Amino acid sequence: STWRRGAVVLREIAPQAVNVVSIFLVTMSVFPGVVLSWQPGSGSAFHAKVLLFRTLLLGAFQLFDVIGRSAAQGCSRCIAPQRIWVIVLLRFALVPLFMLGQRKPELSVLCGSDGGRLLLVAALAFTNGLAASLSMMAGPLLCPDARREVAGMAMSCVMVTGIFAGSLLALLTQLGIHAS
């Protein structure tokens, strides 16, 4: 049956499917919501230009995401598919750093300065593009040729699942934050 064949494909691509869900879970939990709530500090060049600051952060994300996606083909020669999980796991450390930048930016130069925040956004975006592309390429290769097309569609579905789950998780990152 169709369901049985789909289940077979999902089992075959499971390692990369978990990677893709996790990648977008992390990204969407802090971007754009947490990032767009960051306020420039009193010594910031953007202190009186909050909209410009946020626009630059959004633009930086877009730029570094594309750079990460573009780097995936070359990096696929040195990052084995069975090692992508390392990048995926390390990205989870970014979530508390982004939340710190929202809640207590004065505790860290990385989380509270303009340059530090741009660096955080660049790291999130580059690893998002790189790891997502590597996983999306590797997932279908875990299947025999006859099932690779279905595997590609399944990878797209799990990507959307990660985006959706991350968007829901983003709501939890805002617990305890008072709307102004």
Phi and psi in degrees as a GROMACS rama.xvg file:
@    title "Ramachandran Plot"
@    xaxis  label "Phi"
@    yaxis  label "Psi"
@TYPE xy
-63.374  -40.9283  THR-2
-64.8349  -40.0375  TRP-3
-65.8847  -42.4928  ARG-4
-64.4861  -39.4418  ARG-5
-63.1825  -40.289  GLY-6
-64.8775  -38.1659  ALA-7
-61.6163  -46.6467  VAL-8
-62.3606  -44.4151  VAL-9
-60.9589  -38.7514  LEU-10
-65.3302  -39.0877  ARG-11
-67.1028  -39.9696  GLU-12
-91.9821  1.8538  ILE-13
-47.3596  -46.3478  ALA-14
-58.7023  -44.3432  PRO-15
-77.1641  -29.5733  GLN-16
-64.7714  -42.2757  ALA-17
-62.8843  -40.7642  VAL-18
-58.1881  -49.1356  ASN-19
-64.0218  -44.8717  VAL-20
-58.9181  -44.839  VAL-21
-65.5961  -39.275  SER-22
-59.1718  -50.2946  ILE-23
-77.2568  -24.8668  PHE-24
-60.5411  -47.6866  LEU-25
-64.6395  -50.7839  VAL-26
-59.1073  -51.6709  THR-27
-72.7372  -18.8617  MET-28
-70.1279  -24.6792  SER-29
-121.329  -14.5448  VAL-30
-126.94  127.291  PHE-31
-91.7502  -12.38  PRO-32
-51.4225  -59.7747  GLY-33
-65.3678  -43.1223  VAL-34
-60.1255  -42.7231  VAL-35
-74.9457  -7.41205  LEU-36
-93.656  -9.55752  SER-37
-62.5419  134.248  TRP-38
-105.88  132.969  GLN-39
-61.3663  142.698  PRO-40
-71.9358  170.223  GLY-41
-63.4082  -28.932  SER-42
-93.0868  5.30299  GLY-43
-73.6748  147.002  SER-44
-65.6096  -16.2092  ALA-45
-106.663  15.8165  PHE-46
-52.1587  -43.5071  HIS-47
-99.2519  7.84188  ALA-48
-129.59  60.0047  LYS-49
-61.5695  -42.5505  VAL-50
-62.7787  -41.7008  LEU-51
-63.0464  -43.5654  LEU-52
-56.4105  -49.8039  PHE-53
-66.7485  -37.5149  ARG-54
-64.3106  -39.7622  THR-55
-65.6073  -38.3384  LEU-56
-64.7305  -42.9557  LEU-57
-62.3691  -44.7132  LEU-58
-63.631  -40.1557  GLY-59
-62.459  -40.8338  ALA-60
-59.86  -48.8542  PHE-61
-59.8192  -45.3127  GLN-62
-61.3924  -50.8203  LEU-63
-72.6748  -26.9846  PHE-64
-64.3207  -45.6941  ASP-65
-63.8359  -40.7008  VAL-66
-62.0809  -42.5828  ILE-67
-62.5638  -43.0396  GLY-68
-64.4933  -38.9976  ARG-69
-68.5242  -30.7669  SER-70
-78.0515  -15.6211  ALA-71
-59.4132  -43.1044  ALA-72
-60.4954  -47.0609  GLN-73
-66.9568  -39.3529  GLY-74
-71.5404  -21.1435  CYS-75
-63.7629  -19.5592  SER-76
-77.3746  -23.1233  ARG-77
-115.859  -9.52694  CYS-78
-113.145  107.463  ILE-79
-66.5767  142.981  ALA-80
-53.2557  -34.8007  PRO-81
-76.7125  1.69784  GLN-82
-112.123  -2.16218  ARG-83
-59.8047  -31.2342  ILE-84
-56.8978  -27.1469  TRP-85
-63.7153  -47.0531  VAL-86
-62.0232  -44.0369  ILE-87
-59.9954  -45.7777  VAL-88
-65.6856  -42.7406  LEU-89
-62.3152  -30.1884  LEU-90
-63.8441  -26.1232  ARG-91
-60.6119  -26.37  PHE-92
-67.5977  -19.3813  ALA-93
-71.2878  -29.4249  LEU-94
-58.3625  -52.4993  VAL-95
-64.0834  -30.8917  PRO-96
-65.9997  -41.8419  LEU-97
-65.0888  -41.1675  PHE-98
-66.7824  -36.1859  MET-99
-62.0769  -39.6214  LEU-100
-62.6719  -24.0475  GLY-101
-88.5634  -42.156  GLN-102
-92.6294  -40.963  ARG-103
-141.104  61.6264  LYS-104
-62.609  -23.557  PRO-105
-70.6004  -12.0819  GLU-106
-77.8888  -13.6852  LEU-107
-152.981  136.138  SER-108
-62.1282  -39.2857  VAL-109
-60.9044  -40.8525  LEU-110
-91.4891  -12.9212  CYS-111
-118.761  -12.2352  GLY-112
-97.5296  159.823  SER-113
-58.4205  -48.9745  ASP-114
-64.6029  -41.004  GLY-115
-62.8284  -42.6398  GLY-116
-67.4968  -39.9038  ARG-117
-62.4106  -38.837  LEU-118
-63.8058  -43.1208  LEU-119
-61.1411  -46.1429  LEU-120
-63.294  -42.2534  VAL-121
-62.4842  -41.8686  ALA-122
-64.8667  -44.8168  ALA-123
-60.3746  -47.4764  LEU-124
-69.3424  -46.2465  ALA-125
-61.3712  -46.7814  PHE-126
-69.3247  -29.462  THR-127
-62.7486  -53.3584  ASN-128
-62.3419  -45.4074  GLY-129
-65.3359  -56.623  LEU-130
-67.3862  -37.8923  ALA-131
-64.1833  -44.7858  ALA-132
-65.4528  -43.2605  SER-133
-60.0287  -44.446  LEU-134
-68.2313  -40.8307  SER-135
-64.7449  -32.711  MET-136
-75.131  -38.4665  MET-137
-78.5156  -32.0364  ALA-138
-53.928  -57.0552  GLY-139
-62.0768  -24.77  PRO-140
-70.3238  -11.7575  LEU-141
-79.1428  -8.17457  LEU-142
-107.428  156.054  CYS-143
-63.0086  156.925  PRO-144
-48.2329  -40.2869  ASP-145
-64.287  -22.936  ALA-146
-109.238  4.14982  ARG-147
-66.8808  -35.6139  ARG-148
-63.6921  -44.6112  GLU-149
-64.2798  -38.7326  VAL-150
-62.3422  -39.2416  ALA-151
-62.1932  -41.4127  GLY-152
-67.1119  -39.1618  MET-153
-64.1048  -39.053  ALA-154
-62.7023  -38.3623  MET-155
-63.7006  -39.3324  SER-156
-65.0841  -42.7459  CYS-157
-69.7905  -28.5878  VAL-158
-63.2663  -46.6047  MET-159
-63.1634  -37.2197  VAL-160
-60.8607  -42.8434  THR-161
-64.8364  -40.2846  GLY-162
-62.7083  -44.9022  ILE-163
-64.2193  -48.2389  PHE-164
-63.1142  -39.8463  ALA-165
-65.116  -36.6214  GLY-166
-65.1056  -38.4167  SER-167
-68.7881  -41.9593  LEU-168
-62.8075  -30.4438  LEU-169
-57.643  -32.6872  ALA-170
-62.7191  -37.3267  LEU-171
-68.8595  -28.3629  LEU-172
-67.5789  -13.7001  THR-173
-100.979  3.87  GLN-174
-62.2226  132.463  LEU-175
87.0561  -4.93625  GLY-176
-93.1812  128.071  ILE-177
-91.8104  127.721  HIS-178
-65.9951  140.386  ALA-179
